[in-house]
């Protein structure tokens, strides 16, 4: 995340406007956000499971 305290007024307003836009978009499209998040973590879990199965026991 960007530290807005170090930005100029103009840059700060741009960052805050972008954050507000995405916050509103996520609120209106909660189903899309939930689907994307679910897909991401499902893939991540599958990747971790595959890595765990492929790992050789250390002896």
Residue frames as a rotation matrix with the C-alpha (Angstrom) as fourth column:
UNK 1
0.580 0.814 0.000 0.00
0.814 -0.580 0.000 0.00
0.000 0.000 -1.000 0.00
UNK 2
-0.081 -0.586 0.806 1.19
0.553 -0.699 -0.453 3.49
0.829 0.409 0.381 -0.82
UNK 3
-0.237 -0.070 -0.969 2.18
0.911 -0.363 -0.196 5.79
-0.338 -0.929 0.150 2.05
UNK 4
0.345 0.504 0.792 0.11
0.808 -0.588 0.022 8.85
0.477 0.632 -0.611 1.19
UNK 5
0.787 -0.072 -0.612 1.76
0.405 -0.689 0.602 11.06
-0.465 -0.722 -0.513 3.80
UNK 6
-0.202 -0.967 -0.154 4.81
0.349 -0.218 0.912 11.40
-0.915 0.130 0.381 1.53
UNK 7
-0.290 0.167 0.942 2.83
0.957 0.051 0.285 12.38
0.000 0.985 -0.175 -1.58
UNK 8
-0.997 0.038 0.071 1.91
-0.029 -0.991 0.129 15.80
0.075 0.126 0.989 -2.91
UNK 9
-0.451 0.893 0.000 -1.71
-0.408 -0.206 -0.890 16.98
-0.794 -0.401 0.457 -2.52
UNK 10
0.065 0.469 -0.881 -2.50
-0.997 -0.007 -0.077 16.15
-0.042 0.883 0.467 -6.15
UNK 11
-0.559 -0.348 -0.753 -1.02
-0.441 0.893 -0.086 12.64
0.703 0.284 -0.653 -5.96
UNK 12
-0.963 0.224 0.150 -2.76
-0.057 0.374 -0.926 12.05
-0.264 -0.900 -0.348 -2.63
UNK 13
-0.173 0.963 -0.206 -6.15
-0.708 -0.267 -0.654 13.00
-0.685 0.032 0.728 -4.08
UNK 14
-0.047 0.089 -0.995 -5.58
-0.897 0.435 0.081 10.62
0.440 0.896 0.059 -7.02
UNK 15
-0.852 -0.339 -0.398 -4.73
-0.140 0.881 -0.451 7.73
0.504 -0.329 -0.799 -4.70
UNK 16
-0.798 0.588 0.131 -7.72
-0.135 0.037 -0.990 8.42
-0.587 -0.808 0.050 -2.45
UNK 17
-0.008 0.805 -0.594 -10.07
-0.934 -0.218 -0.282 8.70
-0.356 0.552 0.754 -5.44
UNK 18
-0.314 -0.185 -0.931 -8.81
-0.651 0.756 0.069 5.37
0.692 0.627 -0.358 -6.82
UNK 19
-0.993 -0.071 -0.098 -9.29
0.027 0.662 -0.749 3.70
0.118 -0.746 -0.655 -3.43
UNK 20
-0.485 0.874 -0.024 -12.82
-0.459 -0.278 -0.844 5.09
-0.744 -0.398 0.536 -3.14
UNK 21
-0.003 0.459 -0.888 -13.68
-0.994 0.098 0.055 3.87
0.113 0.883 0.456 -6.65
UNK 22
-0.526 -0.270 -0.807 -12.45
-0.327 0.940 -0.101 0.34
0.785 0.211 -0.582 -6.00
UNK 23
-0.963 0.243 0.121 -14.11
-0.058 0.253 -0.966 0.24
-0.265 -0.937 -0.229 -2.57
UNK 24
-0.165 0.951 -0.260 -17.44
-0.750 -0.292 -0.593 1.14
-0.640 0.097 0.762 -4.20
UNK 25
-0.067 0.089 -0.994 -16.89
-0.882 0.461 0.100 -1.32
0.467 0.883 0.047 -7.07
UNK 26
-0.856 -0.317 -0.408 -16.15
-0.108 0.882 -0.459 -4.14
0.505 -0.349 -0.789 -4.62
UNK 27
-0.741 0.652 0.161 -19.27
-0.251 -0.047 -0.967 -3.27
-0.623 -0.757 0.198 -2.62
UNK 28
0.103 0.818 -0.565 -21.45
-0.905 -0.159 -0.395 -3.37
-0.414 0.552 0.724 -5.76
UNK 29
0.351 -0.069 -0.934 -19.81
-0.677 0.671 -0.304 -6.55
0.647 0.738 0.189 -7.09
UNK 30
0.028 -0.334 0.942 -19.43
-0.947 0.291 0.132 -8.58
-0.319 -0.897 -0.308 -3.92
UNK 31
0.805 0.323 0.497 -20.32
-0.188 0.934 -0.304 -11.79
-0.563 0.151 0.813 -5.77
UNK 32
0.820 -0.562 -0.108 -17.49
-0.051 0.115 -0.992 -11.30
0.570 0.819 0.066 -8.28
UNK 33
0.054 -0.817 0.574 -15.01
-0.873 -0.317 -0.370 -10.53
0.484 -0.482 -0.731 -5.49
UNK 34
0.276 0.125 0.953 -16.10
-0.755 0.642 0.134 -13.61
-0.595 -0.756 0.272 -3.55
UNK 35
0.980 0.113 0.161 -15.82
0.012 0.782 -0.623 -15.85
-0.196 0.613 0.766 -6.64
UNK 36
0.560 -0.829 0.005 -12.35
-0.289 -0.201 -0.936 -14.54
0.777 0.522 -0.352 -7.48
UNK 37
-0.036 -0.559 0.829 -11.13
-0.988 -0.104 -0.113 -14.93
0.149 -0.823 -0.548 -3.90
UNK 38
0.566 0.333 0.754 -12.52
-0.500 0.866 -0.006 -18.46
-0.655 -0.374 0.657 -3.68
UNK 39
0.974 -0.221 -0.058 -10.85
0.062 0.503 -0.862 -19.44
0.220 0.836 0.503 -6.97
UNK 40
0.289 -0.921 0.262 -7.53
-0.630 -0.389 -0.672 -17.98
0.721 0.030 -0.692 -5.84
UNK 41
-0.100 -0.351 0.931 -7.44
-0.975 0.222 -0.021 -19.84
-0.200 -0.910 -0.364 -2.54
UNK 42
0.818 0.376 0.436 -8.64
-0.270 0.919 -0.288 -23.09
-0.509 0.118 0.853 -4.12
UNK 43
0.793 -0.592 -0.148 -5.73
-0.042 0.189 -0.981 -22.93
0.608 0.784 0.125 -6.61
UNK 44
0.033 -0.806 0.591 -3.33
-0.835 -0.347 -0.427 -22.03
0.549 -0.480 -0.684 -3.79
UNK 45
0.277 0.143 0.950 -4.49
-0.788 0.599 0.140 -24.98
-0.550 -0.788 0.278 -1.69
UNK 46
0.988 0.087 0.125 -4.12
0.004 0.806 -0.591 -27.34
-0.152 0.585 0.797 -4.67
UNK 47
0.500 -0.866 0.017 -0.60
-0.318 -0.202 -0.926 -26.03
0.805 0.458 -0.376 -5.28
UNK 48
-0.075 -0.522 0.850 0.40
-0.989 -0.068 -0.129 -26.54
0.125 -0.850 -0.511 -1.63
UNK 49
0.606 0.370 0.704 -1.07
-0.487 0.873 -0.040 -30.05
-0.629 -0.319 0.709 -1.64
UNK 50
0.957 -0.273 -0.097 0.82
0.050 0.486 -0.873 -30.93
0.286 0.830 0.478 -4.83
UNK 51
0.183 -0.940 0.288 4.08
-0.615 -0.338 -0.712 -29.57
0.767 -0.046 -0.640 -3.39
UNK 52
0.082 -0.094 0.992 3.55
-0.956 0.272 0.105 -31.51
-0.280 -0.958 -0.067 -0.17
UNK 53
0.850 0.301 0.432 2.93
-0.191 0.941 -0.280 -34.77
-0.491 0.155 0.857 -2.07
UNK 54
0.830 -0.555 -0.046 5.99
0.062 0.174 -0.983 -34.27
0.554 0.813 0.179 -4.29
UNK 55
0.281 -0.744 0.606 8.30
-0.888 -0.442 -0.130 -33.48
0.365 -0.502 -0.784 -1.39
UNK 56
0.146 -0.326 -0.934 10.52
0.082 0.945 -0.317 -36.33
0.986 -0.031 0.165 -0.38
UNK 57
0.981 0.168 -0.100 10.77
0.102 -0.003 0.995 -37.21
0.167 -0.986 -0.020 3.29
UNK 58
0.300 -0.918 0.260 14.03
-0.654 -0.396 -0.645 -35.99
0.695 0.023 -0.719 4.77
UNK 59
1.000 -0.013 -0.020 15.93
0.023 0.746 0.666 -38.83
0.006 -0.666 0.746 6.36
